[in-house]
Amino acid sequence: MGNLNECLCPASCRDCYDLNIKTIATPAVQAFYTIYTMKLASTLSFVTSSLLLLELASAIDPCTKIAQWNGWKGVGGWEESKACLESFPFNRKVALQTLDTLIDGFNSFYVFKDIAASPPKSHLSISKVDIIKELGALKNKDYQSDFAFQNDIQNIVFSLYDAHVNYEPNCYGPNWFWQQALLLYAPVEKGAQKLKIYGITKGYLPSVTTDLIECEVVEIDDKPGFEVIIDYAKEKGGKLKDLNVRLNVALMTTNRYINRQFTDYYGSWQVRHQLPEKPLTKYKLSCPNGKSQTMTLPWIVFPPTNVNFSDSSYYAQECALPTQTASKPRQLPQKLTPPPRNLQTQLGHPGPADTHHQQTVASNFTQVVEDEMFYFGYYLKGNGIRYNTGVIHIDTFEPSSLSSAEYTFIQGIKAFLKLGIEKVVLDVQNNGAQALLHVLFNDNINATTPDLEYATDILVSSQSLILGKTEASYPNYDPFNDDYYSIDGKLLSSDSWLTNSIKYNRGGRISRYSQRVRSDCSAFIYNLVQKLSANGIGLLPWTLTDYTIVSNGNCGSSCALFTNRLHQLKGVKTIAVGGILNISMS
């Protein structure tokens, strides 16, 4: 039974949030929950009394030191950043309100709640997470700071490994960078996987120089280096179910296509948005010149630059939601537009790298056309290549210009047809999500088909029923902005899809869920097919056996649906990149 509330066509992507809590299907539910639940939960603990702020002002302000940095700090930076973050006092009353809000939200809207508490047996690295029980247990803990309390919540939510479930108070995470000076990767050499230095963060620590590049990392903190990285990937590598993919996300990669060029991405081991546990990291290195050395390196810390940060007052000015705003009623919007979220802008890094690895293009590869979304190129057969092979690299989370992406797509296909391309490689490494590719794989009929219209349902609770009824009472009831229909293709006209609920046993627990609804991409596909036809392109000549998908597993939600459908249901060949040697990737 599908529980995947994904935006599968560009129209729905404009009207569908990458929500903090997954599978809240209607705009009314999205609006209410986004405004009143997660944002409230992540800011409630920031609403401190004037007395607490006066106490802060009268004490020594540890944040003042950070404001005096010259943009960053190495030695001592971790200690000073920790002191600043831990200086904001814990408010038990607000903490209990925060936990109650989160627990109520997860109970009411998170459809994977039961499965997370009792996941099915799988080769994936999935642990049991009873999110309600674990959040409830925090009520019995006492904290010395608001930061420690928020950190515990963040760790619990992260342990779900669900990329659509996010809890990151801006004051303690996304606005900060803690960066390693050594940038690591895990190549396989002569049948053995090693941990090595791919590059360095240059210009920060005098002891970290380019002659360290390609040294093997034998140990980290007196433990085998590769095992340390694996252990880190298990816990914090990324919000992904497969350990292989979490390892890929933790380490260095150069295959991220941004602004029409392939760039370096440091990985979550190298760059953190959460205060690391220790101030120093010890590396034992074995270098190509036969020299071995041990280095103990501090974190390079970058404080917030996009807020008014001069002392601890930034907490009240930039982080705490004013009390009157928190309690002020808000009118429910009839239509939603997504917040400006672009996955790739969130994965940046503050310090430049020196890698000495030239990102060269193979001499027999020819580029055809490219834009921010697509990169088309090809190899002609000969010199070991059996077929005229086209390559389409797709990486962006969402194109800023859909019309530009469509034009590039059409020009690339025209070029492939003219060149007599026989095989097509789809490179979806580090792919956020998109829908344009659906037209390639409609079994060559150039039309939408039911297996492309993924079904979804939502959890039925007292809150979702109230919100569903509220939205249905609008004069022009328009759930999902015309992008979702009943399974039999009827446009939703009331909240009966929600009230006529179905009982399921998921994860060993009985809960009620809505009727299944499905997305409708037919209008988008029809319009694109018309544009293809206007350019002299009819049915595409490639069959399912002519395609190969290349992925490192870092593949966004719609991308994951797309690749799984092609591989498992259609038998398209896939090639996995990276991961742990001799352990298959999902």
Secondary structure, DSSP 8 states (H G I E B T S, - for coil): --------SHHHHHT----SSS---SHHHHHHHIIIIIHHHHHHTT---HHHHHHHHHS--HHHHHHTSSS-BSTTHHHHHHHHHTTS---HHHHHHHHHHHHHHHHHH-TTHHHHHS----SS------HHHHHHHGGG---S-HHHHHHHHHHHHHTT--TT-----TTTTTT-EEE-SEEEE--EETTEE--EEEEEETTS-TT--GGGTT-EEEEETTEEHHHHHHHHHHHHS-S-S-HHHHHHHHS-EEEEEETTEEEEE--TTTEESS--S-SEEEEEEE-TTS-EEEEEEE-EEE--SSS--SSTTHIIIIIS--HHHHHS-----SS-------GGGGG--SS-EE--------TTEEEEEE-SSEEEEEE-SBTTB-S-EEEEEE--SS-S-HHHHHHHHHHHHHHHHHHT--EEEEE-TTB---SGGGGGGSTTSSS--GGGS-EE--B--HHHHHHHHHHHTSSS--GGGG-EEETTS-B--STHHHHS-EEEEETTEEEEE---EEE--HHHHHHHHHHHHHTT--S----GGGEEEEE-S-B-HHHHHHHHIIIIIT--EEEE-SSSTTS---
